[in-house]
Amino acid sequence: MTRKTLTDGAAPLCIGTVDIVPGTRHTVELPAAPLYTQAEISIPIHVVRGKREGPRLFVSAAIHGDEIVGVEIVRRVLRNPLLKRLKGTLLAVPVVNVYGYFSRTRYLPDRRDINRFFPGSPHGSMASRIAHLFFNEIVSNSTHGIDLHSGAVHRANLPHVRVSLDDDDAVRMARAFRVPVIMNANLRDGSLRQAVLDNDLPILVFEGGEALRFDEQAIRVGVRGVLSVMRDLGMLPHRPLPANAIEPMVAEGGRWVRAPESGTFVMKKELGDEVDAGEVIGSLVSPIDPDEIKVRATASGGIIGRTMLPLVYEGWACYSESVITKAGYFSDPIEAMLVHKRRWWRAMRGLADLSYQSREGSLDEAAQIISRLGFSRDVSISTMKRFALNPGYQMCYTLGTKGFHDLLEEFAGKISESEFHKRVLEGGEIPFYEAKKRLENIEGN
């Protein structure tokens, strides 16, 4: 593939209203929408332009305002004395979502995610306008890109990079980044990565650490990775790889292991650990129940993400799991067995709860149903007493799963499945009839 090239000759590079000539360094403030108090807001762009011609690399961080690991990575890269020997241009954007950064949140003030609105529009929403500003001023003036991210709040990621494995230039950048895992990641509509690839530029996404936290390991890996990519691109003096450099594991994709029910999750594995399908990775415990529910890996691989908050709820995974099962995602016999085992557990719990709450069976009779899951009589009775605190709770996920499948079937062929999931998820915690209204509005448009 022949990529577009931008020449760093003697002509000035214009960012905003500032001309940057070779051999200079500038901080440009791109004006953004002011606050409702009329306080001025701007997006800072650090431009380092070498004296000699070379690639133009943008490095962006905090597209999600609470993902601050990337902010520190950019700061440390900009302080590196090697930049005095730079060939080409570095366009560093430490904070794209300045509004979210101020308020310590992922989103903009209107709860939109900038990373769903690229390449943006000058006349759209706030997210669309910021995306357009960034794309026109930064991406359009670049030949390569690195976008820095971290895990969400209370969720940590092992340092790794995400690319499209069918893009040879991006894969080369990913290997140069020197992380333990390179993951193939599907493109998301409106994401910066998709818009950059549509503009025929290679880009990688770095993930590491946790939102609103500085993870020193992730920061150091990120700084080393950015500088290593710059060396590979010929922007910095070449340095041979150390003899102990590790060959990264290339993963076709990833999946979350979901809690089979609510409780306190005791993690037995750490980020970076390798596990086999069916291996115990943790246990669910309850402050009122002495027994533990073992949580097992649904596939063999490495752990690249984990919750940092041990208090968990059973939830969306019930639906997601059934959809990806229907799509043939769980093809391994062990994976399929674990999926069916969880379904059986939910069905038996729902049956026992329904029997007891409808008075069709006594506590002992309902406990006998639970005992068929392999629990002792005492544990089964204790479980039923716990179920009695929330009548009908054990049935809600089964009914919810059916409700979503009914909606998906009703709108099949009218809107795409990805659009269906996007609109339903964006609605948050709303009744099914409200979700149906959202879907009908899309269909009508």
Secondary structure as UniProt FT lines:
FT   STRAND          13..15
FT   TURN            16..17
FT   STRAND          18..20
FT   TURN            22..23
FT   STRAND          25..32
FT   TURN            36..37
FT   STRAND          41..49
FT   STRAND          52..61
FT   TURN            65..66
FT   HELIX           69..79
FT   HELIX           81..85
FT   STRAND          87..93
FT   HELIX           98..103
FT   TURN            109..110
FT   HELIX           114..116
FT   TURN            118..119
FT   TURN            122..123
FT   HELIX           126..137
FT   HELIX           139..141
FT   STRAND          144..149
FT   TURN            153..154
FT   STRAND          155..163
FT   TURN            165..166
FT   HELIX           168..177
FT   STRAND          181..184
FT   TURN            189..190
FT   HELIX           192..198
FT   TURN            199..200
FT   STRAND          203..210
FT   TURN            211..212
FT   HELIX           216..232
FT   TURN            233..234
FT   TURN            243..244
FT   STRAND          249..251
FT   STRAND          263..267
FT   TURN            271..272
FT   STRAND          274..275
FT   TURN            277..278
FT   STRAND          280..286
FT   TURN            287..288
FT   STRAND          289..296
FT   STRAND          301..302
FT   STRAND          305..307
FT   STRAND          311..312
FT   HELIX           317..326
FT   TURN            327..328
FT   HELIX           333..357
FT   TURN            358..359
FT   HELIX           363..371
FT   TURN            372..374
FT   HELIX           377..387
FT   TURN            388..389
FT   TURN            391..392
FT   HELIX           393..410
FT   TURN            413..414
FT   HELIX           417..426
FT   HELIX           432..444
//
